[in-house]
Each structure stands twice: as structure tokens, then as C-alpha cells.
């Protein structure tokens, strides 16, 4: 099934949570000089104009990135969030106007150094075509194909370190277990890799299959963070929250991220809750 296009949801609260988490992890990884291979298994189109027809249709960014952008002058006291907003401004044609929302390929790659590499997988032909039109550094490889299978085929990597983002649409119910199984396989081939997995919080609670699969698979050092926007009402459909797993999280990143998420929760209006901790400890 290849119907999902992230442009309909670009810049929503889940994007904020996901990309702030990714930014925090990478910020810690860059404190060491050794080179990194970044892998995005579900890259999308890379950059999303907020005036695109798909994005305007749902306008989910109005309850996500927009309140933070408008309140950015009041958020300078929180270093990680302030830095994330400054990076967001640098992705705009005019840094004073928010007209585009950068997807995960940009958040992973805008600070590539000499020796770093980036692989962007996208299976949807239309999304991959749009991704191919984006301007990236020479070290970025765009691959039209299945990111989970492609990642496994190319492990281990040649660089000393590996950072992976797994961020599928979960259109198919089986994807939760597929992601868990892929994650376990990745860690067997690259046990020091830092792997981030995004998952939606839905009323049906299907994400528990993913979480339980990770725990039962014997992984260690698995951290989670969940941003819940609302309690699911009876019969409700649609996403009520956003979750992130991080395997082998850099030391200290979680405290910085929790401090940054506090004002995020406050600025997004609808009563929300952010909680985090170890899903599986060492």
C-alpha cells in the first residue's frame, strides 16, 4: 500500500515531537569527531511548502509548528528548543517567514561534516521523485526502494557510527511487528547504532505490539518519549499522540529533551502530557 503522503500532515505536533527528538540526539552525537552514517528509512519528499495543496487541506501545522514559531521570541531561555527554532528559520527562503517545513532528511543532514554520509530511502514513486528534486550535499544518497530491507542489506556501514530513523506510516497493521523485527535485526548487525523509531498513539493502541516486540526481543538501553495531546474518546479515530523510541540514546540527551518539551506542551494549547523514561534498561 503506497497511498500515504506526509504532505497532508507536515508540521503537525507529531513532527515537532519527532524532529525535536531527532535534533537532540544528533546534537549529542556531533560532540564526537568520528564520522556518522545517517539513514532515513521513510524519507518522504524532504521539504514541505506550507502552501502546497495537500498541506493546506488539513492545515495540521496550525496546531503544531505555527504556535512555536509565533512564540519563538519568548522561548529563547530553553537552549535546545531555541536552537531547533533557529535551525528551522535557516531552512526558510526568508528567515523571518515560516513558509516551509523541513522533513526528517533535512533535520538529519543539514549539519553533515566531511566524512559523514546520509542514505534516504523512499518507496512511494511520487514522493521519491519530489525528494530527488531537493538540493542536498554530495554525501547524500537518495534511494527509491524499501527502507527497512535496504538498510539490512547495507549493514554494517563503513563509518564508525550509525544513526537510523525508522518512521513508517503504519498504514498496514503488520508494520508494527515488522519495525520491531527490523530493529532487532539492525542491532544484531550494528550493536552500537543509535536508532530512533517513531510510532503513533492511536485509540486502538496498536503501538503496544511494537513496544512489546522490542522488549521481548531482548534489547537493552531502549528509551521512550510520548507526547499525548488528548485522551481518546469512545469510538474516536485518528492520532491522539506521538511516540519515540531511542535505542542506545546518547548520555544526557533525555534531560535536555524533556526540558525542551515542557514549553512545547504549553505552547500547543490543547491540554497535553509528555512523559519519558526507560522502556528497557541495560
N, C-alpha and C positions, 0 to 999 in steps of 0.2 A: 504494500500500500504506500503510495507516494503522493498523497493529497496534501500533506501538511506543508504550510509555508509560514515561516515565523514572522513575516512582514505584518501579518494581522495583529501580532501581539508585541511588536517591538517597543522597547522602553517601558514595559509594564513593571509591576512591583517585583515579579519573579526575576526579570532581567536585572533589576537593581541589586537584588539579593545575590544572584548568581555571579554577576560581574564584579561586585564589590568583594565577594569571597575570593574570586579568581585573582583580582588585583592584589589583595592582601597576601595570598600565597606567593605570587610571583615577586612581590616586593621583598619578601624574606629570602626567596631563592637567589635573587640578584645580589645579595650581600656576599656571596662567594664568587670567585672569578671563574671557576670551571664552567665549561660550556654546557648548554642545555638543548635538548630536542623537545620542542613543544608539539603536541599532537591534539588536534581538534577533530573528533570522530564524526561530528554532525555540524559542519561549519555554517550552513546557510549561505546567504548571499554576502555577508561580511559587513555591509553598511546599509542602513535603512533611512531613506529620506522620510521625514515625518509627514510630508505632504503627498506621499505615494497613495494611490487609490486603496490599496489593501490596508495600509496603516490608518488612514483616515476613517475607514469604515467602522472600526471598533474604538479607535482613539484610546486604547488602554494606557498609553503613555501619560494621559492626563491624571491618572491615579498612581503613576509610578515615578518616572524621572522628572516630570514637569514641576511638581511641588518642591523637589530638592533643588532643581535649577533656579527656581524663583527665590528660594530662601538661602542660596549659597553664601551670600554675604554674612549671614548670621551663623554659618556653620564652620567658620574658619578656626574655631577653637578645638575642633576634633581633627587631629592631623591626618588620619587615614582617609576619612570622608572628604576632607578639604582637598587632599591630593588627588583623589578619584575624580572629584568635580573639576579640578584644574586639567586633568587629563582629558576629560570629556570635552571641555572647552577647546582644547588643542585639536580635537577631531572635527571641529566645525570650520566651514569656509570663512565665517566671521565669528571670532571667539566670543563676541558679545551676544550672539543669537544662537539659540538651540534649534537647528533645522534638521539635524541628522542624529540617529542613534547608532553607535558602532556596536557590531556584534562581537561574539567571542573571538573570532580571528584577529580583530584589531586589538582587543584587550590583551590577548596573548602576545601579539607580535610588535606592538609599537615601540618596545624597548629592546628589540633584538640587538645583540652585540656581535662583534666579529667572532665567528666560531659557533654561534647559536644556529639552530635550524628550526623550521616550522613546517609541519605537514597538515594540510587542510583537506579533509575528506568531505565530500557531499555527493549523495546518491541521486537526489532529485535532479533531472536534467535541466530544468528551467532555472533552479536555484544555482546549480553549478555554472551555468552559462553566465549568470549575473556575477557570481563570485570571480569568474575568470576575467571580468571587465574591471575589477578593482585593482588599484595600484598598490603593490606590495614590494618589499625588499627582495633582492635576488635570492636570498636564502629561503624564501617561502615557496613551497611546492603545493600546487593545487591538484587534487586527485579526484576524478569522477569515479566514485565507487563506494562500496560498503565500508564504512569506517571501522567497525568492530573487526571484521575479517581482515581488512587491510593492515590494521595495527598489529594483529597477531602474526601476520606473515612477515612483518619487517622487524620484529624483535629478535635479538636485542639491538639497541641503537649504538652508534659509534661514539656518541658524546658521553662524557662521564655521568651526566644526569638526564633524567627523563621526566617531563611533566605532561600529563594527559588530562583532557577534559572530555567526559562522556556525557552527552546532552541530547538524547533522542527525544522524539515526540511522544513516545508511549501510546501511539495510536493503536497498536496491537497489544492485547493483554499479555502476550508471551514475552514482550520486550523486557519486563521487569526481571524475569529469571534469566533471559539472555544477557542482560547487562551484568547481573551478578556473576554468571558463569564466565563471562569475558574478563571481568575484573579479577576473579580468582586466577584465571589463566595468565593474565598480564603479570600478576605479582609472582607467579612461579618462574616466569622468564626474566623478570626485572624486579627483584625484591626490594630494591631501594627507590623505585619510582614513586613519585608523588602523583596520585591520581585523584581527580575530582569527579564526582558523579552528581548531576542534578536530577531531582525527581519531583513530580507534582504531588501536592497533597489534595486528594480528591475525597468526596464523601464516602466512596466505596472502599477507601483505604487499601488500594492495591499495592501501594508502595511498600507495604509490610512484607510482601514476597521478596522484594529486593533486599530489604534490610535483614530479613531472616536468612536469606541465602548467603549474604556476606558473613553474617555471624556464624552460621553453621558450617561455612567453608573453612573456618579456622584462621582467618586473617587476624592480624594483630595491629594495633595502633590505627584504629578507624575512628575518626571524629565526625560528629554530625552537627549541623545547624539547621533549624527550621523556623521559618517566618510565616506565622499563621495570621491571615487577615481577618477571618471571621469564623465562628463556629458553624459547621454545616447544619442547615435546617433540614427537616424531614422531606425527603423527595427532591432535595436540591441537586442540581447538576453543575459541573464546572469546577474549576480550581479554586480552592479556599486557602491555599498556602503553598509555599515553596520550600523544598528541602535540598540540602547539600551534604554529601559525604566527602571526606578527605582522608585518603589513606596515606600514611606517613606524613602528617602535617608538620611543617617547619615549627620549631620550638618558638613559642611566644606569639604566633600569628593569631591564635584564637582570642587572646585577651584584647589585642588591637581591633580585631573584627567586632567583637562584642561591644566595645566602646563606640565603634562607628555605627553599629546597627541601632543603638539607642535613639539617636536623633532621627534616623531613618524612620523608625516606627512612629515617632512623634509627628514627623512632618507629613506622613502619608494619610493622616486624618482618621480613616476608619479604625476603630479600636483593633489593635494588633498585638501580637505577642511574639517575641523572639526568644528562643531557648537553644542552648547548645551544650555539648559535653562529649564524653567518650561513649561511642556505641560499643566498641570493643577496645579494651585497654591491652597494653603489652603484657 
